[in-house]
């Protein structure tokens, strides 16, 4: 990161996972705005579904022994910043796993930063020029970047790219993506994190 002290401070003071999930539950409980445009209503539906997905994954995901060992070996304090939004389906699939990974070692502090509240930070981590989320940025106590990951496992990104080339519409390829996540059960994410932290 090392962009500015003000950005570093925002990151260190971002939401804890508990605060993020409290915010997530609050917006799911809110009544939809009848005047909202179709994109906003669509995002509200995704957000409800994502809360259910996140809860299921948090209950069922278990870290592999190899990854656990690598996480336990981290001996310097670091902050993992997840840039995301509650309506993001990829985040719902990955954040619960990342949260469990971070919880393995007290040297890892996890913080959640909302993309749309912090465009100046999001714009430091664009994917092919787009504000794709989630993005995980690990930083040390001086604000230096250790690694970054996102917005989805490479295997999932390749699946989406292939389906788009085949002419799949958005709802069709998203359905295939979530089926892939259900079958993969965090294995691709683990493999990538193991590589990043080793």
N, C-alpha and C positions, 0 to 999 in steps of 0.2 A: 504494500500500500504506500507508505511513506510519501503521501501526497501533501498533507498539511497537518499541523497539530490539531486544528479544529475538526478535521475528518476523523483523526485518530481518537479524539475525545468522544465524538458521536458514536463511534463503533464500540468503544469500551463501555459506554453508558446505554447501549441499545437494550432492547427487551431480553430478559431471560426467557428460556423455553416456557416456564410457568406463566410468565406475563403474556407471552405470545399466545399460548393456548387459551388463556382467559379472554384475550381480545378476540380470538377466533370464535369461541363459544358465544361471546356477546353479539358479534355481527350475525351469526347464524340465528340467534334468538330474536333479532330485530325483525319487525314486519317489513316485507318488501314495499318499496315506494311504488304506488300504482302509476305514477307519472314517469317512472324510469324508462329509459330507452331499452331496446332489445338486448344490446350488449351487456348493460348493467344487470338486467334480469337474468341473463344467461350466466353471468359471473356469480350471482346470488345462488343459483341452482348448483353450480360447480362447488361453491364454498360449502354448502350443506353436505354434499356428497363427499367432499374432501375431509371434512371433520370425521365422518364415519370411517373413511379409508384410513386416516391417520390413527384413529383409536384402535382399529383392527390390527394394523401393522405394529403398533406399540405393544400390543398384547402378544403377538405371535413371533416377532423377529428375535432371533438369538444370534449373537456374534460368534463367528467361527473361532476356534482356539488359536489359529495362526494370527488372525487380525487382533485378537485380544492381547496376545503376547507382544505384538508390535506396538500397540497402543500403550501397554504397561511400561514399555521401554522408553517412552518420551520422558526426558528428565529435565526439561526446561519449560517454564510457564509459556503458554501460548493461548491465544484467543481464536476460536473458530467463529467467523462471522458468516451467517447465512442471510443472503439478500433474497427476499421472497415476497409473496403476497398469499393470502388465505385462499384465493380462487385458483391458485396454480396447482394443477393436477400432478405435475412432476414433483412438486414440493411435498404434496400429501404422501406420495409414494416413497420419497427419500429422506425427508426431514426426521421422521421417527427413528429411522436406522442411524442417522448421523447423531441424533441426540443420545441414543444408547452408546454409540462409540465414544462420544465425548465424556460420558458419565463414567467410563472405565478408569480414567486417570484424573486425579485432582489437579494435575498440571494443565489440563485443558478446560478452558472456560468457553461455554457456548453462548453466543448472542445472536439475536434475530433482528434484522433491520428491514423495515418495509421499503420496497423498491420505490413506490410512488411518493413516499414522504422524503426520500433522499436521492433525487435524480443525480445530484452532483457526485455521489459515491457510486451509484449504479453505472454512471457513464464512464467510470474508470475500468469497468469489467464487462464491456460489451462482447457479445458473441456474433461474429460476422456483421458488426455494426448494429445489432439489435439488442434491446434490453431484455434478453432471455433470462429466465429464472427457473429454479434457484441457482445461485452461485454461492459457493463456499470459499471464503478467503481466510487462510490461517496466517496470523501475524504474531510476531514476538512482542515482548514488552517494550521494545523501542519503536514499534510500528513497522518493522521490516516484514515484507511478505515471505512466508515460508513455502506455501503452495496455494494453488487455487484449483477448484473443481466446479464443473457444471456445464450446462444446465441439466443434463441427464447423462446416464451412462452411455458410453460410445456405442454399445450394441443397440440401445434403444434409439439413439440418434440415427444410426444406419437403417434401422427398421422404418422410421418415419420418412427418411429420405427416399427409400425404396418404394414405400406405399404412395408417396406423392408422385413419383415418376410413373407409377402404374395408374394414376388418375383417381386415387381415392379422395373423397371429400373429407372435410375436417372431422365431422362426427364419426365417419368410418375409420379414419386412421387413429383417432383418439381411442376408440373402442379397442382396436388391435394393440395399441400401446399399453393400455391398462391390463389387457389379457397377458401381454408379455411380462409386465411387472408382477402379476399374480403368479405366473409360472416361475419366474426367475428368483423371487423371494430374497432380493437383496444381494445375490451372489455377484453380479456384475459390479455393483456399487462397492462391495467389499474388496474385490480384486483391484479396483482402481484406487481405493484408499490405502490398501496395503502397499501398492507401488508408490504412492505419494509420500507416505510417512516412513517408508523403509530407507 
